[in-house]
Every structure is written in structure tokens, then in C-alpha cells.
Amino acid sequence: MAFCTNCGAQLDDAARFCPKCGTAMAGTPGTTFSTPGYTAQEPLSYEIQGDNLQVIRCKLKQGQELYAEAGRMVYKTANVNWETKMQGDGIGSKIWGAVKRKLMGESLFMTYFKSNGNGEVGFAGSYPGRVQHFDLGPGQSILVQRDSFLCAQTSVQLNIALVKKLGSGFFGGEGFILEKLTGPGLAFIHGGGDFVEFNLAAGETIQVDTGCIVAFEESVNYDIQFVGGIKTAIFGGEGLFLATLTGPGRAIIQSMTLEKMRRELGGLTSASGGDATSPLGAISSIFSED
């Protein structure tokens, strides 16, 4: 199985040019590519700075290009040109891409950054948390939570992924929609609080508070399960369900969700799954109101 070294699209073994982006394949006369898996783009230089309000500092060389979620840029040098546009080649592709991004919780437009010489551009999330990078090989994918995408090299494809199991979509805390990032190239996402990473062995399972999942590899099975006894469900403060991740593969979870932060800041209470609000507290507050 072959993949385009520029955009990551799957190719026929005999293909000389990528049908999606037009890049010449290895061995095509007039090209300088000689080995499979060669990445057309020069390696991206970057640095992640900060603690709980992290910033990605991407240092671009001549001709290097990134795209980012609209509104995530913090700064750029004057020689970095930017353009906001819809992804896709034709009008139909652009409209369908906009619909998918709306379902993913992202903006309708992406902002593209291209350097004219040595330049720099910085990106950050919209609430306190951490930044995670993924160095994806050709055809390699990672599934991430909705609204977490920050920026990526233009060779990385951002797409929609649907939760396969009905129960996971209703009660898993992530909904039916996930984002799928496919290489080759570097991609960056943002999540809340701090991150904990697991490398799960085959058959190894972790149970996670719903909504706290940041990312996992395609090989990891994502499901939900009832917490156990009725007493635990009512008085445990963790909701009725837990998300389960079963290996093999890499999984990343976050210590703070945006929903929890919104509730705490707004003084709101909720007993929905994934939010650590005790149902007993909700019941007592009803009787305390006069």
C-alpha cells in the first residue's frame, strides 16, 4: 500500500502522480524523490512553551506552510503571509468540508500561514490546558476530541470520524463525532488541564471519566460501561457511565474538561455523565429551596 508523500492520500502502486494534490511519486522522471516514505516538506522546527497556558512557537523556513483553526493564532512575524479560506478543491468539496468542520465543532474556515524567508508564528488554545503534538507517518491516523485541533502541516488531513457504537455516542461524553488527523506531518491539539498518557497492551483496559478522553490511536477500542451498583451511580459523583479504552495502542486523557470549567466558573450544577457533581447535592439543594 502506497501513500502520497505530500498529502497522505492512498495511491495505486503503479501511480506516478497523486490524484489529489498532483505530487510526483518516487521514480517519476524529473523528480528528486528516491525512497518510499520521503516527506516532501522540510521538517518543521517548533517549540512548546508555558505550563497551563501553552503556546506553540513554529519557526518556518522559506516556503513552509501551516494551516490552523481560525482564531488560534497568537502572533506572527511580518514575513509570514496568511490567508483564510475553505479547504477543498472544488465548490462541492469546500461546502462538504465546511459541513464536516461544523459537526466537529471547528470554524467554517481555516487560516493558512506561509513564510517568505525565515519566520515564526505562534498558536494557543482558548482555555487553560496543554498542547500535544503528533508526528504522523504516511497514512497514520490519530482520533482526537471535537474542537481540539490547533494547527498542522498542510500535508496532514483533518477529517471527521464517527463513533461506531451507539452507546458510546450517547453516553461516552465525546458525542458521535470525533476528529481524525492523518499523516504525514506534524499536527498539534489542545486539551484542558494536564495530560496523562498510556501505552496500552493488547486487551489492557482503562476506565475514564466520560469527557476526559483527549486522543487515542485507531487500534484502541472505545466504548462505555455502567459504573456498577445503583448506590455508586447515585452517590459516587461520577455519573452513570465510564468510558473504556482497550488496547493495543496509545491513549491520552485530560484532567479538566471545558464543560467542568464552564460549570465551576458559572456556578452551575449538573448531574449529567462525566461531570463530578453529586446527585445527593442536587437533591439536597431542591429541599433547601424555600
Secondary structure, DSSP 8 states (H G I E B T S, - for coil): -EE-TTT--EE-TT-SB-TTT--B-TT-TT----STT--SS---EEEEE-SSB-EEEEEE-TT-EEEEETT-EEEE-TTEEEEEE-SSSSHHHHHHHHHHHHHTT--S-EEEEEESSSEEEEEE-SSSEEEEEEEE-TT-EEEE-TT-EEEEETTSEEEEEE-SSHHHHHHSSS-SEEEEEESSEEEEEEEES-EEEEEE-TT-EEEEETT-EEEEETTSEEEEEE-SSHHHHHHSSS-SEEEEEESSEEEEEES--HHHHHHHHHT----STTS---HHHHHHHHHH--
